[in-house]
Amino acid sequence: MPLEALRPSPLVEQAAQRLRDQITGGDWPVGTRLPGETTLAKTLGVGRSTVREALRALAGAGLVQPRQGAGVFVIATEPTEDWPTRLRRAAVGDVYEVRAMVEVQAAQLAAVRRTDEDVAALSTALEGRRTAAGSGTAAFVDADIALHAAVVAAAHNPVLTDLFTEFVPALRQGLIDLVELLDLRGRDPQPGDARHAALVDAVADGDGATASRILREEFDETLGQLAGR
């Protein structure tokens, strides 16, 4: 697959994609030293700075590695998946196990660090979950996740908050499927209401042990349902 000059447009993206195609297509196997920047720039019809940025993108994807004084070498023929992509591909049970670790710790921290504003947000989220009981499964799952997000936010740890936020897209559809598959709302339109109310009370009361225990029990129950479906 010979390289060809590029058309004007986002040149860095085009250059990175053309070079990536050379690598993933097998034209440049692992261990191959790429042509120099000047050669690539001439072949692709772009400036050296564009080639340099494209190579940096490929290095970030784990495909190439610059070696001081030696050049840029191919180190893999498949790009490394970023975190959101890996989460989308993960089984919901695996995501849920890690989510449980994050939230149990977050609940304990939330009970210590919560502010009056956090307590108000938790109460609002709990009421939103109850209101969503009269809506469809997707709306109820969204309201449930919003309550859990409020608990995590009350921990006031931005890393925990960001980590939970990353889980949500991968988790949401899995929870919708689980609720519908097991008909969890067929018996009770708002399953777990008493447990979630107790969680909000525990955080508000500063009782981290109880808050973390409630969430651990909830997650253990859900993981059991996932394993048995």
Buried (B, 14 or more C-beta within 10 A) or exposed (E): EEBEEBEEEEBBBBBBBBBBEBBBEEBBEEEBEBBEBEEBBBBBBBEEEBBBBBBBBBBEBEBBEBEEEEEBBBBBBEBEEEEEEEBEEBEBBEBBEEBBEBBBBBBBBBBBBBEEEBBEBBBEBBEBBBEBBEEEBBBBBBBBBBBBBBBBBBBBBEEBBEBBEBBBEBBBEBBBBBBBEBEBBEEEBBBBBEEBBBBBBBBBEEBBEBBBBBBBEBBEEBBEBBEEE
